[in-house]
């Protein structure tokens, strides 16, 4: 019996397809995600959560039309390959090298440059590789005449909230997952989805959870027809219980925290039950395609009719306009948690690396490059601009990562307020109250929309830090919410408590 001739797939087609996929997902939400988010938006009763989802949906449509990133965190690249045993890859390079060539091309594309976030030497130097390589590649050899490919760009905020445990075989997976989500806070930018991996070994459970996140969303259909299998019943149970926590969009309190729950499992040792849960954020980005020797993969944009017809209307009622160039500590003390502000004027940006460098300079007795006294700092690492843009997409990063620097920033160098996403830790809330400062939030997942409020931008310090350099932004009517006020009250505590529907 004659064997089929091997299917020839060139290394160039692999690299170019990876590059095309990464460009596509940078500005395109999967259609199933938009349909689920739209339904959640239509049913949301919390005004704060609904406004956050409104911004996410408007930003998503703008990004698709403008071919610019949905989120400034354009992710660490994850590639899943199932390579058919009858496939011959025509290349002298390794599969990892071919994937990395595609990543390099996508992130350096002048038409839509993406932010390089990957650092080498994770322990010490943590120097940005400059092109977002290397990717994280998982490969499996399977029967067949093609290469099945999933390309994903995973943001750091959601990846950092991953949870893992080895449960007893008699333990409740649902109880553990609900408890894990209750401790995640809002740094993973809900509403999103949960990928749960159960079984195998430690590393297998993690891989299963990540793979589960790539499955199509079908919770709306599952709820319509009702669960039919034990796994479907478990999915619905976790979905209902997580949403009943009241965390809501951006942690502001509301009806929807997760849009879907996906579960993948594998046989495991009789004494073990490894369980991993990985959240995906409101900027979930992945695409699935097949290479079969017919050239580079092509991608079709979703139907714009999947997005609701939303016009952002900004009523002046309940909104406080703030002139950043004349801001005083008394002004900040007048703000209240949950209040909406429109910021205009000059702010400075700073992230993890810049905070550390500033603190080290002060400790060494060196002068700072400029004064932070009575300034507002925005935790952001923007995407590089293209022609006609002042700045690329510039959404907030997770504020919690800057918590170790709170007393230094709010006290020692006199910062009045900081803008990020998600909650602050207890010590930081105390520091904010102690110094009469405030923590503000912008909507994570609305980076392209937020960038439209930036009227000028320039790097003013630490250009060697790349996207973590300090910028001076001049903004006009940038919307933010007071997350922690000068009295220490937090919207991330009050909001979920108000919408929580269970006591367990």
LOMAR-31688 format. One line per field, with one value per residue (C-alpha): x, z, y; residue number from 1; residue in three letters. Coordinates in nm, 2 decimals. Each point is the difference from the previous one (the first is absolute). Example, Ala and Ser with C-alpha at 12.3 -4.5 7.8 and 13.67 -1.06 7.14 Angstrom:
BEGIN
X = 1.23	0.14
Z = 0.78	-0.07
Y = -0.45	0.34
n = 1	2
res = ALA	SER
end
This chain:
BEGIN
X = 0.00	0.15	0.02	-0.13	0.26	0.11	-0.17	0.25	-0.04	0.27	0.16	-0.08	-0.37	0.01	0.18	-0.22	-0.32	0.11	0.08	-0.34	-0.18	0.17	-0.09	-0.36	-0.06	0.16	-0.30	-0.27	-0.20	-0.14	-0.36	-0.12	0.16	-0.18	-0.34	0.04	0.12	-0.28	-0.26	0.17	0.00	-0.37	-0.09	0.23	-0.17	0.30	0.05	0.38	0.04	-0.22	0.21	0.32	-0.14	-0.12	0.35	0.14	-0.26	0.06	0.38	-0.03	-0.19	0.24	0.30	-0.15	-0.08	0.34	0.21	0.16	0.05	-0.30	0.23	0.35	0.11	0.03	0.10	0.25	-0.05	-0.14	0.00	-0.16	0.10	-0.14	0.23	-0.13	0.23	-0.02	0.12	0.35	0.11	0.23	0.25	0.34	-0.13	-0.16	-0.38	0.08	0.22	-0.27	-0.26	0.23	0.06	-0.37	-0.02	0.29	-0.17	-0.34	0.12	0.23	-0.26	0.01	-0.37	-0.10	0.29	-0.07	0.15	0.30	-0.05	0.22	0.31	0.30	0.17	-0.32	0.21	0.25	0.04	-0.36	0.11	-0.27	0.08	-0.13	-0.21	-0.22	0.19	0.02	-0.35	-0.13	-0.05	-0.18	0.02	-0.17	0.06	-0.33	-0.13	-0.09	0.10	0.00	0.11	-0.27	0.10	-0.14	0.17	-0.07	0.13	-0.03	0.01	0.20	-0.28	-0.21	0.29	0.12	-0.32	0.04	-0.07	0.11	-0.05	0.02	-0.34	-0.09	-0.21	-0.30	0.03	-0.25	0.16	-0.29	0.06	0.37	-0.04	-0.26	0.22	0.30	-0.19	-0.11	0.36	0.11	-0.13	-0.06	0.36	-0.10	-0.25	-0.34	-0.23	0.19	0.01	0.15	0.21	0.01	0.24	-0.06	0.22	0.32	0.30	0.09	0.12	-0.28	-0.28	0.15	0.02	-0.36	-0.12	0.17	-0.13	-0.35	0.01	0.03	-0.33	-0.30	-0.24	-0.33	-0.14	-0.30	-0.11	0.08	-0.22	-0.28	-0.01	0.12	0.30	0.00	0.33	0.18	0.26	-0.27	-0.17	0.33	0.06	-0.34	0.04	0.33	-0.13	-0.31	0.20	0.28	-0.24	-0.19	0.32	-0.10	0.35	-0.13	0.17	0.34	-0.08	-0.25	-0.29	-0.26	-0.18	0.27	0.36	0.05	-0.16	0.09	0.18	0.19	0.13	0.25	0.11	0.25	0.04	0.20	0.16	-0.25	0.15	-0.02	-0.23	0.21	-0.21	0.10	-0.22	0.12	-0.22	-0.02	-0.06	-0.24	0.27	-0.01	0.19	0.05	-0.07	-0.01	0.11	0.14	0.30	-0.02	0.25	-0.21	0.18	-0.03	-0.31	-0.27	-0.23	-0.35	-0.11	-0.33	-0.32	-0.03	-0.36	0.12	0.08	-0.28	-0.07	0.14	0.07	0.21	-0.20	0.17	-0.26	0.14	-0.22	0.21	0.33	0.28	0.23	0.36	0.28	0.32	0.22	-0.18	-0.08	0.05	-0.01	-0.32	-0.16	0.10	-0.14	-0.34	-0.02	-0.21	0.04	-0.22	0.00	0.06	0.27	0.10	0.37	0.16	0.36	0.34	0.06	0.31	0.02	0.20	-0.01	0.19	0.35	-0.03	-0.12	0.29	0.25	-0.15	0.02	0.36	0.09	-0.14	0.16	0.34	-0.05	-0.03	-0.24	-0.31	-0.04	-0.30	-0.23	-0.29	-0.13	-0.38	-0.01	-0.22	0.17	-0.15	0.11	0.03	0.24	-0.15	0.03	0.22	-0.20	-0.04	-0.04	-0.27	0.00	0.13	0.04	-0.10	-0.26	0.06	-0.22	0.09	0.21	-0.07	0.04	0.07	0.35	0.09	-0.11	0.35	0.08	-0.30	0.16	0.28	-0.22	-0.29	0.21	0.37	-0.03	-0.35	-0.21	-0.37	-0.17	0.08	-0.20	0.00	-0.25	-0.12	0.02	0.28	0.13	-0.09	0.34	-0.04	-0.35	0.14	0.28	-0.25	-0.20	0.31	0.12	-0.34	0.05	-0.23	0.01	-0.19	-0.09	-0.04	-0.17	0.23	-0.08	-0.08	0.35	-0.07	-0.29	0.20	0.29	-0.24	0.00	0.38	0.07	0.38	0.26	0.38	0.26	0.15	0.21	0.15	-0.03	0.20	-0.29	-0.20	-0.37	0.07	0.17	-0.16	-0.22	-0.17	-0.35	-0.23	-0.35	-0.35	-0.31	0.16	-0.27	0.10	-0.17	0.12	0.09	0.14	-0.07	0.20	-0.20	0.10	-0.34	0.03	-0.24	0.15	-0.13	-0.33	-0.10	0.02	-0.15	-0.31	-0.04	0.10	-0.29	0.14	0.14	0.21
Z = 0.00	-0.11	0.25	-0.08	-0.12	0.28	0.00	-0.04	0.21	-0.03	0.30	-0.16	0.00	0.37	0.09	-0.22	0.13	0.36	-0.08	-0.17	0.29	0.26	-0.19	-0.05	0.37	0.12	-0.12	-0.04	0.28	-0.08	-0.11	0.27	0.27	-0.13	-0.02	0.37	0.11	-0.18	0.18	0.33	-0.07	-0.10	0.33	0.24	0.27	0.17	-0.15	0.07	-0.15	-0.30	-0.07	0.01	-0.24	-0.23	-0.02	-0.07	-0.28	-0.16	0.02	-0.16	-0.30	-0.03	0.00	-0.27	-0.22	0.06	0.00	0.32	0.32	0.23	0.30	0.04	0.16	-0.33	0.19	0.02	-0.30	0.06	-0.30	0.00	-0.28	-0.10	-0.27	-0.23	-0.02	-0.38	-0.02	-0.11	0.11	-0.26	0.20	0.16	0.31	0.31	0.05	0.29	-0.23	-0.27	0.25	0.14	-0.35	-0.03	0.34	-0.09	-0.32	0.16	0.29	-0.22	-0.27	-0.07	-0.10	0.34	0.24	0.31	0.34	0.08	0.36	0.03	0.21	0.00	0.31	0.22	0.32	-0.03	-0.30	-0.13	-0.31	-0.27	-0.30	-0.22	-0.24	0.24	-0.06	0.09	-0.02	0.23	-0.24	0.07	-0.26	-0.05	-0.28	-0.11	-0.30	-0.30	-0.30	0.15	0.28	0.24	0.15	0.28	0.06	0.31	0.16	0.37	0.21	0.32	0.22	-0.05	-0.02	0.34	0.16	-0.08	0.29	0.05	0.27	0.04	0.16	0.18	-0.22	0.22	-0.01	-0.19	-0.32	-0.01	0.36	-0.07	-0.33	0.15	0.30	-0.23	-0.21	0.31	0.08	-0.35	0.03	-0.32	-0.15	-0.26	-0.15	0.02	-0.16	-0.16	0.02	0.20	-0.13	0.24	-0.03	0.21	0.03	-0.15	0.18	0.12	-0.34	-0.19	0.21	-0.09	-0.37	0.01	0.15	-0.26	-0.28	0.15	-0.04	-0.38	-0.03	-0.15	0.24	0.01	0.35	-0.15	-0.19	0.29	0.24	-0.27	-0.04	0.35	0.10	-0.12	0.13	0.34	-0.15	-0.13	0.34	0.16	-0.25	0.07	0.38	0.00	-0.24	0.22	0.32	-0.13	-0.14	0.33	0.17	-0.14	-0.11	-0.33	-0.29	0.11	0.36	0.03	0.11	-0.23	-0.14	-0.24	0.09	-0.24	-0.34	-0.02	0.19	-0.19	0.14	-0.14	0.18	-0.02	0.19	0.32	0.28	0.24	0.29	-0.18	-0.15	-0.14	-0.09	-0.17	-0.09	-0.24	-0.06	-0.34	0.00	-0.19	-0.27	-0.07	-0.32	-0.19	-0.34	-0.14	-0.35	-0.20	-0.23	-0.27	-0.26	-0.18	0.11	0.28	0.22	-0.05	0.25	-0.03	0.23	0.20	-0.10	0.14	0.07	0.29	0.19	0.16	-0.15	0.28	0.00	0.29	0.17	0.28	0.22	0.23	0.28	0.28	-0.18	0.14	-0.23	0.12	-0.11	0.07	-0.03	0.29	0.21	0.38	0.29	0.12	-0.34	0.03	0.35	-0.14	-0.23	0.10	-0.10	-0.30	-0.12	-0.38	-0.09	-0.34	0.01	-0.21	0.02	0.04	0.17	0.02	-0.08	0.20	0.03	0.21	-0.14	0.02	0.35	0.11	-0.18	0.16	0.35	-0.06	-0.11	0.31	0.22	-0.16	0.05	-0.37	-0.13	-0.18	-0.37	0.10	0.29	0.07	0.27	-0.04	-0.32	-0.12	-0.12	-0.26	0.01	-0.37	-0.26	-0.33	-0.35	-0.24	-0.21	-0.37	-0.24	0.12	0.36	0.30	0.19	-0.08	0.21	0.36	0.25	0.37	0.15	0.33	0.28	0.26	-0.14	0.11	0.36	0.13	-0.10	0.16	0.29	-0.22	-0.27	0.20	0.30	-0.08	-0.35	0.04	-0.27	0.05	-0.19	-0.22	-0.28	-0.07	-0.01	0.28	0.38	0.23	0.29	0.36	0.07	-0.30	0.10	0.34	-0.17	-0.22	0.30	0.20	-0.27	-0.12	-0.35	-0.23	-0.23	-0.33	-0.26	-0.37	-0.19	-0.08	-0.35	-0.13	-0.10	-0.35	0.13	0.29	-0.24	-0.18	0.32	-0.02	-0.19	0.03	0.12	0.04	0.18	0.28	0.18	-0.02	-0.38	0.04	0.17	-0.32	0.06	0.37	-0.05	0.17	-0.22	0.04	-0.13	-0.05	0.01	-0.06	0.16	0.09	0.20	0.32	0.32	0.35	0.12	0.35	0.14	0.26	0.28	-0.10	-0.14	-0.30	-0.28	-0.05	0.35	0.00	-0.36	0.02	0.34	-0.13	-0.29	0.18	-0.01	0.22	0.35	-0.03
Y = 0.00	0.33	0.28	0.35	0.24	0.24	0.34	0.27	0.32	0.26	0.16	0.34	-0.08	-0.09	0.32	0.22	-0.16	0.06	0.36	0.05	-0.17	0.23	0.31	-0.12	-0.08	0.32	0.20	-0.27	-0.16	-0.34	0.02	-0.24	0.22	0.31	-0.18	-0.11	0.34	0.17	-0.21	0.07	0.37	-0.01	-0.17	0.19	0.20	0.15	0.35	0.00	-0.35	0.08	0.31	-0.20	-0.26	0.29	0.13	-0.35	-0.06	0.34	-0.04	-0.35	0.13	0.30	-0.23	-0.22	0.29	0.18	-0.32	0.11	-0.21	-0.07	0.03	0.15	-0.33	-0.19	-0.30	-0.28	-0.23	-0.35	-0.24	-0.34	-0.23	-0.34	-0.12	-0.28	-0.30	0.02	0.36	0.10	0.34	0.14	0.20	-0.02	0.19	-0.15	0.04	0.24	0.21	0.01	0.11	0.27	0.13	0.05	0.17	0.23	0.10	0.06	0.21	0.21	0.07	0.38	0.00	-0.12	-0.03	-0.21	0.05	-0.22	-0.12	-0.31	0.03	-0.24	-0.13	0.00	-0.01	0.28	0.23	-0.02	0.19	0.04	-0.22	0.28	-0.22	-0.20	-0.32	-0.28	-0.13	-0.28	-0.30	-0.32	-0.28	-0.33	-0.25	-0.15	-0.21	0.21	0.21	0.35	0.22	0.12	0.33	0.22	0.34	0.20	0.32	-0.03	0.32	0.01	0.13	-0.32	-0.24	0.13	-0.11	-0.37	-0.24	-0.36	-0.26	-0.38	-0.08	-0.32	-0.23	0.06	0.38	0.22	0.16	0.25	0.11	0.05	0.19	0.24	0.06	0.06	0.25	0.18	0.07	0.11	0.36	0.19	0.01	-0.26	0.25	-0.17	-0.08	-0.28	-0.37	-0.28	-0.29	-0.29	-0.30	-0.31	-0.31	-0.12	0.14	0.34	0.13	-0.19	0.17	0.34	-0.08	-0.13	0.32	0.22	-0.22	0.02	0.38	-0.05	-0.19	0.19	0.17	-0.18	0.09	0.18	-0.31	-0.23	0.20	0.00	-0.37	-0.10	-0.21	-0.36	-0.14	0.01	0.23	0.24	0.00	0.08	0.29	0.15	-0.04	0.18	0.27	0.07	0.01	0.21	0.26	-0.01	0.13	0.35	0.09	0.13	0.18	0.15	-0.11	0.28	-0.22	-0.15	-0.30	-0.14	-0.09	-0.29	-0.06	-0.37	-0.27	-0.26	-0.33	-0.25	-0.31	-0.29	-0.33	0.04	-0.19	-0.16	0.20	0.34	0.26	0.28	0.30	0.33	0.30	0.27	0.30	0.18	0.37	0.23	0.02	-0.37	-0.06	-0.32	-0.16	-0.35	-0.10	-0.29	-0.02	-0.27	0.10	0.26	0.31	0.26	-0.01	0.27	0.15	0.14	0.28	-0.05	0.17	0.35	-0.07	-0.22	0.32	0.19	0.35	0.21	0.37	0.12	0.28	0.18	0.18	0.27	-0.12	-0.16	0.07	0.21	0.18	0.01	0.23	-0.20	0.30	0.17	-0.30	0.03	-0.25	0.16	-0.07	-0.37	-0.02	0.11	-0.30	-0.30	-0.37	-0.07	0.36	0.06	0.25	0.15	0.08	0.27	0.13	-0.16	-0.34	-0.21	-0.38	-0.26	-0.37	-0.26	0.06	0.38	-0.02	-0.20	0.22	0.31	-0.15	-0.11	0.35	0.16	-0.26	0.08	0.37	0.07	0.27	-0.12	0.10	0.22	0.07	-0.24	0.24	0.04	-0.20	-0.28	-0.31	-0.24	-0.37	-0.06	-0.14	0.13	-0.15	0.20	0.24	-0.01	0.29	0.24	-0.13	0.18	-0.33	-0.36	-0.18	0.09	-0.18	-0.05	-0.28	-0.17	0.25	-0.27	-0.06	0.35	-0.06	-0.05	0.36	0.17	0.18	0.11	0.14	0.14	0.11	0.05	0.16	0.15	-0.17	0.10	-0.28	-0.30	-0.16	-0.37	-0.29	-0.22	0.02	0.11	-0.21	0.08	0.16	0.23	0.10	0.10	0.19	0.18	0.11	0.09	0.24	0.13	-0.14	-0.21	-0.30	0.03	-0.25	0.01	-0.29	-0.28	-0.13	0.35	0.10	0.14	0.20	0.15	0.09	0.24	0.22	0.04	0.32	0.00	-0.25	0.00	-0.21	0.20	-0.26	-0.35	-0.06	-0.32	-0.16	-0.01	-0.01	0.05	0.34	0.30	0.21	0.34	-0.02	0.29	-0.12	0.14	-0.14	-0.34	-0.19	-0.17	-0.13	0.07	-0.35	0.09	0.34	0.20	-0.15	-0.35	-0.11	-0.24	-0.05	-0.35	-0.09	0.19	-0.09	-0.38	-0.01	0.19	-0.25	-0.32	-0.25	-0.28	-0.01	-0.31
n = 1	2	3	4	5	6	7	8	9	10	11	12	13	14	15	16	17	18	19	20	21	22	23	24	25	26	27	28	29	30	31	32	33	34	35	36	37	38	39	40	41	42	43	44	45	46	47	48	49	50	51	52	53	54	55	56	57	58	59	60	61	62	63	64	65	66	67	68	69	70	71	72	73	74	75	76	77	78	79	80	81	82	83	84	85	86	87	88	89	90	91	92	93	94	95	96	97	98	99	100	101	102	103	104	105	106	107	108	109	110	111	112	113	114	115	116	117	118	119	120	121	122	123	124	125	126	127	128	129	130	131	132	133	134	135	136	137	138	139	140	141	142	143	144	145	146	147	148	149	150	151	152	153	154	155	156	157	158	159	160	161	162	163	164	165	166	167	168	169	170	171	172	173	174	175	176	177	178	179	180	181	182	183	184	185	186	187	188	189	190	191	192	193	194	195	196	197	198	199	200	201	202	203	204	205	206	207	208	209	210	211	212	213	214	215	216	217	218	219	220	221	222	223	224	225	226	227	228	229	230	231	232	233	234	235	236	237	238	239	240	241	242	243	244	245	246	247	248	249	250	251	252	253	254	255	256	257	258	259	260	261	262	263	264	265	266	267	268	269	270	271	272	273	274	275	276	277	278	279	280	281	282	283	284	285	286	287	288	289	290	291	292	293	294	295	296	297	298	299	300	301	302	303	304	305	306	307	308	309	310	311	312	313	314	315	316	317	318	319	320	321	322	323	324	325	326	327	328	329	330	331	332	333	334	335	336	337	338	339	340	341	342	343	344	345	346	347	348	349	350	351	352	353	354	355	356	357	358	359	360	361	362	363	364	365	366	367	368	369	370	371	372	373	374	375	376	377	378	379	380	381	382	383	384	385	386	387	388	389	390	391	392	393	394	395	396	397	398	399	400	401	402	403	404	405	406	407	408	409	410	411	412	413	414	415	416	417	418	419	420	421	422	423	424	425	426	427	428	429	430	431	432	433	434	435	436	437	438	439	440	441	442	443	444	445	446	447	448	449	450	451	452	453	454	455	456	457	458	459	460	461	462	463	464	465	466	467	468	469	470	471	472	473	474	475	476	477	478	479	480	481	482	483	484	485	486	487	488	489	490	491	492	493	494	495	496	497	498	499	500	501	502	503	504
res = UNK	UNK	UNK	UNK	UNK	UNK	UNK	UNK	UNK	UNK	UNK	UNK	UNK	UNK	UNK	UNK	UNK	UNK	UNK	UNK	UNK	UNK	UNK	UNK	UNK	UNK	UNK	UNK	UNK	UNK	UNK	UNK	UNK	UNK	UNK	UNK	UNK	UNK	UNK	UNK	UNK	UNK	UNK	UNK	UNK	UNK	UNK	UNK	UNK	UNK	UNK	UNK	UNK	UNK	UNK	UNK	UNK	UNK	UNK	UNK	UNK	UNK	UNK	UNK	UNK	UNK	UNK	UNK	UNK	UNK	UNK	UNK	UNK	UNK	UNK	UNK	UNK	UNK	UNK	UNK	UNK	UNK	UNK	UNK	UNK	UNK	UNK	UNK	UNK	UNK	UNK	UNK	UNK	UNK	UNK	UNK	UNK	UNK	UNK	UNK	UNK	UNK	UNK	UNK	UNK	UNK	UNK	UNK	UNK	UNK	UNK	UNK	UNK	UNK	UNK	UNK	UNK	UNK	UNK	UNK	UNK	UNK	UNK	UNK	UNK	UNK	UNK	UNK	UNK	UNK	UNK	UNK	UNK	UNK	UNK	UNK	UNK	UNK	UNK	UNK	UNK	UNK	UNK	UNK	UNK	UNK	UNK	UNK	UNK	UNK	UNK	UNK	UNK	UNK	UNK	UNK	UNK	UNK	UNK	UNK	UNK	UNK	UNK	UNK	UNK	UNK	UNK	UNK	UNK	UNK	UNK	UNK	UNK	UNK	UNK	UNK	UNK	UNK	UNK	UNK	UNK	UNK	UNK	UNK	UNK	UNK	UNK	UNK	UNK	UNK	UNK	UNK	UNK	UNK	UNK	UNK	UNK	UNK	UNK	UNK	UNK	UNK	UNK	UNK	UNK	UNK	UNK	UNK	UNK	UNK	UNK	UNK	UNK	UNK	UNK	UNK	UNK	UNK	UNK	UNK	UNK	UNK	UNK	UNK	UNK	UNK	UNK	UNK	UNK	UNK	UNK	UNK	UNK	UNK	UNK	UNK	UNK	UNK	UNK	UNK	UNK	UNK	UNK	UNK	UNK	UNK	UNK	UNK	UNK	UNK	UNK	UNK	UNK	UNK	UNK	UNK	UNK	UNK	UNK	UNK	UNK	UNK	UNK	UNK	UNK	UNK	UNK	UNK	UNK	UNK	UNK	UNK	UNK	UNK	UNK	UNK	UNK	UNK	UNK	UNK	UNK	UNK	UNK	UNK	UNK	UNK	UNK	UNK	UNK	UNK	UNK	UNK	UNK	UNK	UNK	UNK	UNK	UNK	UNK	UNK	UNK	UNK	UNK	UNK	UNK	UNK	UNK	UNK	UNK	UNK	UNK	UNK	UNK	UNK	UNK	UNK	UNK	UNK	UNK	UNK	UNK	UNK	UNK	UNK	UNK	UNK	UNK	UNK	UNK	UNK	UNK	UNK	UNK	UNK	UNK	UNK	UNK	UNK	UNK	UNK	UNK	UNK	UNK	UNK	UNK	UNK	UNK	UNK	UNK	UNK	UNK	UNK	UNK	UNK	UNK	UNK	UNK	UNK	UNK	UNK	UNK	UNK	UNK	UNK	UNK	UNK	UNK	UNK	UNK	UNK	UNK	UNK	UNK	UNK	UNK	UNK	UNK	UNK	UNK	UNK	UNK	UNK	UNK	UNK	UNK	UNK	UNK	UNK	UNK	UNK	UNK	UNK	UNK	UNK	UNK	UNK	UNK	UNK	UNK	UNK	UNK	UNK	UNK	UNK	UNK	UNK	UNK	UNK	UNK	UNK	UNK	UNK	UNK	UNK	UNK	UNK	UNK	UNK	UNK	UNK	UNK	UNK	UNK	UNK	UNK	UNK	UNK	UNK	UNK	UNK	UNK	UNK	UNK	UNK	UNK	UNK	UNK	UNK	UNK	UNK	UNK	UNK	UNK	UNK	UNK	UNK	UNK	UNK	UNK	UNK	UNK	UNK	UNK	UNK	UNK	UNK	UNK	UNK	UNK	UNK	UNK	UNK	UNK	UNK	UNK	UNK	UNK	UNK	UNK	UNK	UNK	UNK	UNK	UNK	UNK	UNK	UNK	UNK	UNK	UNK	UNK	UNK	UNK	UNK	UNK	UNK	UNK	UNK	UNK	UNK	UNK	UNK	UNK	UNK	UNK	UNK	UNK	UNK	UNK	UNK	UNK	UNK	UNK	UNK
end
